[in-house]
Amino acid sequence: MELRPFIAADLRALYEIDQACFPPGISYSHEELVKFIAQPNSKTWVAVEDGRIIGFLVAERQPRRVAHIITIDVLEAWRRRGVGKALMGAAEDWAGRQGLHKLYLETAEDNVTAQRFYESRGYRKVDVVEHYYSNGSAAWVMAKRIA
Ligand SMILES: CC(C)(COP(=O)(O)OP(=O)(O)OC[C@H]1O[C@@H](n2cnc3c(N)ncnc32)[C@H](O)[C@@H]1OP(=O)(O)O)[C@@H](O)C(=O)NCCC(=O)NCCS
């Protein structure tokens, strides 16, 4: 598995992976995904195995030296093999190199797998946002300070 920066030709595959990874109401529309990836302050990494995209992560730099993880998606068949860990490591390194001091993200209240994943990387629950997703479900905000 290798990580590389996003290129425009990846877009279709990323959209299909996001649709496969999240239920309706939580997955992004094609337009939303394009908007997030194309923001000048955002950065997207793609995980590739044998020429095939198996996961990706979109992060954005925000004011006050904070990074926001917009989404991380790993195809089900490739989970628990360290792909998510590699993607988060790339985003955290990127944030650290820019002197950012905190990363945060939102994850659905019932997405226990994601919560365990983030906790394993040192993220902690700091807030709840009711009705965060378009399907009405709430999100945990989880955050981690970096040096
Ligand atoms: C969350 C997600 C990105 C994790 O990706 P992954 O490649 O499977 O994660 P890794 O293999 O790098 O796991 C790293 C560690 O996280 C924890 N973890 C990951 N999946 C877990 C699970 N299902 N249950 C408990 N802990 C888990 C473990 O500590 C794991 O280390 P270990 O395998 O050595 O025990 C992946 O499950 C996914 O894409 N889910 C669907 C989309 C999603 O929910 N994204 C996050 C939304 S905010």
The ligand as an ORCA input file, in Angstrom:
! r2SCAN-3c Opt
* xyz 0 1
  C     -12.558      4.068     10.750
  C     -11.716      3.500      9.608
  C     -11.202      4.648      8.747
  C     -10.497      2.755     10.224
  O      -9.644      2.360      9.155
  P      -8.747      1.035      9.254
  O      -7.819      1.033      8.090
  O      -9.593     -0.168      9.444
  O      -7.945      1.311     10.616
  P      -6.558      0.668     11.073
  O      -6.416     -0.711     10.522
  O      -5.464      1.630     10.750
  O      -6.794      0.585     12.658
  C      -5.969      1.284     13.587
  C      -6.478      1.001     14.981
  O      -7.787      1.579     15.165
  C      -8.564      0.723     16.025
  N      -9.679      0.152     15.280
  C      -9.873      0.171     13.945
  N     -11.020     -0.466     13.628
  C     -11.539     -0.915     14.792
  C     -12.701     -1.673     15.122
  N     -13.559     -2.104     14.168
  N     -12.948     -1.945     16.424
  C     -12.096     -1.534     17.392
  N     -10.964     -0.825     17.139
  C     -10.704     -0.520     15.844
  C      -7.615     -0.384     16.478
  O      -6.948      0.082     17.641
  C      -6.663     -0.464     15.304
  O      -5.425     -1.048     15.627
  P      -5.286     -2.670     15.572
  O      -5.879     -3.148     14.282
  O      -3.805     -2.860     15.668
  O      -6.055     -3.175     16.767
  C     -12.509      2.456      8.774
  O     -13.125      1.533      9.646
  C     -13.584      3.067      7.866
  O     -13.292      3.561      6.771
  N     -14.855      3.034      8.332
  C     -15.973      3.539      7.510
  C     -15.879      5.033      7.337
  C     -15.821      5.740      8.680
  O     -16.549      5.435      9.615
  N     -14.903      6.762      8.750
  C     -14.754      7.587      9.916
  C     -15.894      8.480     10.005
  S     -15.664      9.951     10.848
*
